[in-house]
Amino acid sequence: MDFKIAGTRKGITAIQLDIKPAGIPLHIICEALEPARVGRSQIIDFMEQTICSPRDAQRENMPQSGTMTIHQDSIGRLIGPQGSNVKGIQ
């Protein structure tokens, strides 16, 4: 069995469970959650001791995201012939 849990101090954000048997009893999963919470807390403590806040110097290298609104009349121009503009953006 491979059981991975990720999250923050407030809760779990992701779970990955790979098992070979057909199923796993719920009580076993529940038993695994407490040690995972303790481990996650220890990792977050260590991370906070090492880096107290985001590093501003590296923000310029981070991926940027944005939002824009395109009028329905202009969607065809954005996509381009046979999707050529979209393929170029990707």
PyMOL commands that set and color helices and strands:
alter all, ss='L'
color gray80, all
select helices_A, chain A and resi 26-50+56-61+72-79+81-89
alter helices_A, ss='H'
color red, helices_A
select strands_A, chain A and resi 2-7+12-18
alter strands_A, ss='S'
color yellow, strands_A
deselect
rebuild
show_as cartoon
